[in-house]
Amino acid sequence: MIWDLFIIVVKVVGVFAFLMLSVLFIIWLERRVVAFMQTRIGPNRVGPFGILQSLADGIKLFFKEDVRPTSADRILYPLAPVLMMVPAFLSVSVLPFGDHFGSERAQLTDLNVGILFVLAMSSLQVYGIVLAGWSSGSNYPLLGGVRSSAQMISYEIAQGLSIVGVLMYAGTLSAAGIVAAQHGDPIVGFIPRWYVVPQLPMFLVFLLAGIAETNRAPFDLPEAESELVGGYHTEYSGVKFALFFLAEYLNVITVSAVATTLFLGGPDGPVVHGFLPWLWPILWFVAKIYLFIFLFVWLRATLPRLRFDRLMAIGWKYLIPVALVWVLVTGVVLTVNVGAISRRTLYVGIGVVAALLLLSTLLPTSKPESESEPEPTAPGGSPS
Amino acid sequence: MPGELLKGLSVTFRSMFRKPNTVQYPEVKRQVAARFHGRHQLNRYDDGLERCIGCELCAYACPADAIYVQGADNTPDARYSVGERYAAIYQINYNRCIFCGLCIEACPTRALTMTNEYELSADTRQDLVYDKPDLLAPVPAGVKPPPHTDAVDGPPTIGRYGPQASLSQESSEPVWALQRAQESRQGDRELPTEEVTPK
């Protein structure tokens, strides 16, 4: 009994430490990667290669004056950052980090409704944001909070729907079960049985929805400095702002971790037999998470911000129909009782059609030829 | 549309491997132009005397009112500059200076020039008011620094007032009056063709 408790405490501390260190690392990584993509170097003064920069930023934020606007709500104003941080930590607690650590699973807890729990936690974060915006008692935070929460709840539908396909394949909501369902011999010798292969459109939908859920660029209008000063965290300073900052990067890790669990097989990957068998799955899991994080940072460095109405349009008018259609296709594939065509042919057929559809979007769009050259006009508009 | 997205992503990805344009100041400093407007300097002649004659043209020209000059007379026992006057107090207030260089253009003797030094940060406003000792150029090697004594070091021979310096020592008339008297005595004389160029 005491041993079980001890194991639980060790796992909790381990997950917490991993997340906090990852957040610090990711802040530094983002600044360096974005800098290199802009042909400059990022922070390189505080510690070797500037790696202690996030620590220095955190210490500075801790020493900053803790300002509270007089019109701020007494209870909700300090509570909102907590409401944003805690669900992010909890989401990761149900994901498998590896296979086995001795006789223990490398997972904090394996809820049999794990994925539903993850979705519920991301819904709770909306509370954090909208309460932060409203309880600040000021205009820009309210606008930012309302916009951000509208964005988040609209993309939650797309996120939930994109998971349905995976759940139909795996047949279980438990994260460990989904990871286990992705094991198996590779198709055609090298393509692993990860759900990214049969569920590629859902993977893309989940990624887009994930970026929008975490308020990352290009969906970061609610918190962009040039738009809303700071959005929902304008009136926060010091430790509370540090918590928001941490919560945002934690969300990035959470979305990446959920994406690897659902679509990339979690800790699945080639293992060096015999030598530290518990280490390799954890390394694969962490490597896949960081692959997604690099993708998020890459998108942030490349893409301009989406205007808010276009952002909502993407969530409602494009992602949800795509997800719904693919759920239908998955349902057909899983339940169709074909006699003449083998199931493999059916899969291949659908895959080819989907791939062709995706590739057709890559074709260069041909603009209609303009009928005549525009008339040369004198300044003032009249054709001369 | 995804095609354009992928093209854009590849641009940033490839730019990750380009050489960054960052200059690692202060370990590496970029070269400034030859005529860069930096800290001012009060120059001297080769015999150690200051070029500044306390005419206050630089203070008059300054648009930011950053220069304060107070002149004083050279005496035969204490001579700081060639000519009759020198700048007893000369201050440039770098809190106000805008580094435009109009003072340099105004100076008739090329006493005031600008160096290329731009690292002028200080902790207090008082530290940014540079006095004459902060601005004077160093004395050339082996030369006696001012004040010179005319009896010991001889009359100043370099500079625009050099050849006529002996004129003012014998009378208390201003040099221009003595020059006119001398020219009228000597008749029209060829003006010296060698221009005294400040070094």
Interface residues (C-beta under 8 A of the other chain):
Chain A: V33 A35 F36 M37 Q38 T39 R40 I41 W298 L299 A301 T302 L303 L358 T361 L362 L363 P364
Chain B: M1 P2 G3 L5 L6 G8 L9 V11 T12 F13 S15 M16 F17 R18 K19 P20 N21 T22
